[in-house]
Amino acid sequence: MAGSAGSDFMIPESVVNRVRCCRCRGRLLHYEDVLSCESCEIIFDTYGAVPVMIAPDNPFFGGRDLKSSTASGFNERLISRVGRFVPGISLDLGRAPVMGQLRRLGRTGDGVCLIVGAGSETELLDFLRSCYREVVVTDVVQGPDVSVVCDGAELPFEDAAFDCVIAMAVLEHVLDPETVIAEFHRVLKPGGVVAADTPFMQQVHMRAYDFTRFTDLGYRWLFRRFEEAERGVSVGPGSALAWSIMYFFRAFAWNRMSTFVLTAIARLGFFWLKYFDYILARRPGGRDAAAGFYFVGIKRDAGQVDNALTAADLPKQFSGL
């Protein structure tokens, strides 16, 4: 980063000089506790060792006090506490195959991985650190492992900066997923790996910051510029049914506290439905009724662009009933 030492920030040394203005990709100058773009002269704040690379006119995050938020800024602390004592209602069947593909395709002990939307995830972070030399953690707010605060639609990195990009349970919370995926493609090196997990049938969560759902084919089309390594059901029909029942209970709530109580009752009564996922998620009908999907893909080399998925080919990939 022009005018600054890499050790000033939590960004790994191999990436710090590849950080750019999120708006124009200009180089940055470091002045005390702010960063300034050489080209468009946007000023970015820094909170300690964490640069906040969000433009002031960003429609969602430009005016937020990002320093006072944690773990994506939207987690309900009371729900998190209740969740420690009440059984969960969904199974994450996508974690193992995604990790398997990353272990196979990753550059063990080498390369740099970017996590977009870290939330409070720790298990995946530890795993990625075993697969890549360095991991850059980003989110829209500060968190314990966040290296850069930024918006996935305007990633503050130069082209081809990373060997892997990860976005788990993120794309439903962005207003324009196409733009975010284009950013993933831009910052990945040729041959780089992308891995993502997004719901299909799940009720509104994270309140006002929940926008989009994807079918299996809709999800594949979103990643059409990537060669598919693997895709599948991450959360199955049993979990989808349990989520629906829980939100049916929540529909009777009259305030936030009653929502917490009804949520706990529904989870205690119907958590067992998730275990049907072990059977149903592997069936063709299970793909039609899944709660979510995962995708692992590879960025093609420039000479392979013509092999991208076409609209005419997409229906041939349907595997439901």
N, C-alpha and C positions, 0 to 999 in steps of 0.2 A: 504494500500500500504506500503510495508516494508520500513522502514526508513523515512516515511513522515507522516504528520498529514493530516487527511481527509479535514480539513478546509483550507488547502493550495490550493485546487482545486475546480472547479465548480461542480465536480462529487458529487452526493448525498452521505451522510455518509454511507448509507446502501449498496452502490456499490463500494465505493472507495477501499475497501480491496479485491474486486473481479476483479480489473483491472489487466491484465496480458500482457506480451509481445505478440504482434500480430503475431509473427513468431513461437515461440516455446512454448508459454503459461507459460513461466517462471515468477517468481516473480520479482518485480521491486524495485530498490533502488533509492531514491530521493537525488540528490546532487545539491544543489543550483537551477540552472535553467535547469537541464537535468534529465532524468530518465535513469537508466541503468538496463538491464536485468541480473539477477544473473546467468542465464544459458548460453545464447549465447552471452552476453555482447554487444548487440546492444544498441546504445545510441539514446535516443529520446529527442527532444527539448521540451520545454514548452514555451508558449507565455502567460506570466502572469499566470492566473489561469487555462489555457487550455493546457492539455498535447497533444502533437502531436504524436499519436501512429501509425505512418506510417514508415515502414522500409525504409532505404536509397536507397535500390535497387528496390523499388516498381516501376514497369515499367511506370505507369501513373503519380504518384504523388510524387515519391521519390525526384525528383529534382526541384519541384515547390516551389515558394516562397508563402507558404500557409498563411503567416501572412498578405500579401497585398491583399488577395482575400476575397470576401464576398458573402454570399447567393449562395453557391455552386460554386462561382467563374466564372460562365458562363452566368449570366443574362446580357442582353443588357440594360444598363441604359436608353438609349434613347427610346427603345421599351417600357420599363416599364413606362416612363413618358407619351409617346403617349397613352398607354393603359388606362390611367386615363380619357382620354377625348373621346376615340373611343370605341364603344360597342365591347364586346368580342364575339367570334364566336362559343363558345362551352358551353354546359351545363354540370355541374357535377352532374349526377344523382346517382353516387355511394356514395357520401358523407353521405347522410341520412341513407341508409341501413347499411353502415359500422359503423357509429356512433351508430345506434340502436343495432347492434350485440355487439359492444364493451361495451355498457351500460349494456346489458344483461349478457355478459360473463365476463366482467371485475370485478375486486375486489374493489368496491367502498370504497375509504378511506384507502385501503391497497394495497400492491403489488407495483412492480416497472415496468415501461414501458420503452422500448428502441425505440427511433425514429432513423431510419437509413436514412440519406439524408434529412435533415430538410429543406433545401432551405430557403425561406423567409416566410414559413407557420407560421401563428399565431393563426388562429381560431381553427385548429385541436389541436395545443399544449394546448390551454386553455381548450378545451374539455377533453383532456387526463388527465390533471391535476385535473379535477373534478372526474375522474374515478379511478385514482391510487394515492397512497400516494406520489410517486416520479416519475419523468420522466427524463430520461437521453437522451439528444439530441446529436446526432453525425452528422457529415458531413465531406466531404473531404477537406473543408476549414473552416476558422473561420466564425462565424456569431454571431448575438446578443444573441442567446440563446444556442449556441453550448457548450456542456460540454466536449466533446472529439473529436478531429480531427482524423478520422480513415477511412480506406477503408472497405466497407461492405464485401469484400472477405476475410478479415483478421481481424475479430472483436477482439479487445483487452480485452476480458472478459473471465472468467472461465466458465466452463459448467454450465448449469441450473442456470444462474444468474438473469433471468428476467421472469416476468409473462406475458409479452406482447411484441411483436415486430411489428413495423409499418414501412412500406416502400411505400410511395405514390409517383407515377411517378418517380421511381428510377431504376427499373430493366431493363428498356430499355437502360440505360446509363452505365451498367456494362458489361464487356466483357464476363464473364462467369456466367450467372445467376444461373446455377446449384450449383456452389460453394457458391454463396451468400445465396441461400436457405438452403444449408447444414449448413452454419454458423448460420442462423436464428434458425434452428432446434437444433443445439448444445447448443446455449445460452438460449433457452427456457426451463423452468421447465416443467415436465410432466403435462399436462392439461393446459399449457400456450396457449395463443392466438396469431396468426399471421394475419395481415391484410395488403393487398397490392393492388395497382391499377396501371395498365400498359396499354399502348396503343396497339391497333391492326392495325388500319388504320389511321396513322398520319404521316405526312412528317417529314423529318429530322429537329430536333431542338437540341439546345445545340451544334450545329456545329460538331466538330470532335469527340465529346463524346456521340454519339448516335449509338447504335449497333444492337438492337434486337426488334422484334415485336412478339406478341403471338395471335393466334386464341383462341377461347373459350376453346376448348379441349386441345390445347397446353399449355394454362395457367393452366388448371386443372392438367395436367401431371407434370408440374413444381412443384406443391405442393402435389404430390402424397403421400408423407409421412405424410400428415396432414389429419385429418378427416374434411370434409367440413361442415362448419356451414352455409355458404351462398356464392353464387357467382352470378354474373350477369353483365349486361351492365352498365358501368359507364358513357360512353359518346356515344350517339347514332348516327344513320345514317345521320341525318340532320347536326349535327356538323361535321361529317366526310366529307360530301359534301362541307360544307363551308370551311373547311381546304383545300380541294383539289382546290377549286376555288381560295382561297387566294394564294396558292403556284403556281397556274397557272399564276397569276398576277406577283408574285415574280420572275418567270422564265424569265421575260422580263427585269429584273433589270441589270444595268451595273456597279453599285458600291453600297456601303453600304447605302448611303443616298437615292438612288433611291429605294432600298429595303424597307426602312422605309415608303416612300411615297406610294408605290404600296400596301404595307401591309395595311396602313390606308385606302386607297381607297376601297380595297376589303372588309375590315371589315365593313365599312360604308354601302357598297352596299348589303352585303349578310349576315349580322349578324342574320337576321330574320329566316334563315334556321334552326337554332339550335332549334327553338321552335317545330319543327316536332318531336323532340326526345321524347317529352311527350307522343306521340302516338306510334311512330314507335319502340321505344326501348323495348316495351313490347311484340312486335310481334315476332314470330319465325324468320321471314326474317330479323328483326331488329338485331338479334344476329349475323346473317351472315354478316351484313353490318355495324356493330358497329365500333366506333372509339376507344373504349377501354373497358376493363373489370376490375372488382374488385373480390377479393377473401378474405374470412375470414375463417380461419381454426383453428383446435385445435391439439396440439401435443399429440399424443397417449401415454399412459403409455407403459412401456417396454413390458408388457405382451400382448399388442394389436398390435404389429408390423405386425403380419400375416394378419391383416385386412387392410393393405395398399392397395391402388388402384393398380390394375394390368393392363397391356397393353390390355389384353383380355376384361376387363370390360370397358375400356375407350370409345370405340365407342358407347356403350349403353347409354352414357350420352349426346350424341349429341341431341340438342334441336332446331336446325335450320330447314331450309326447304330442 
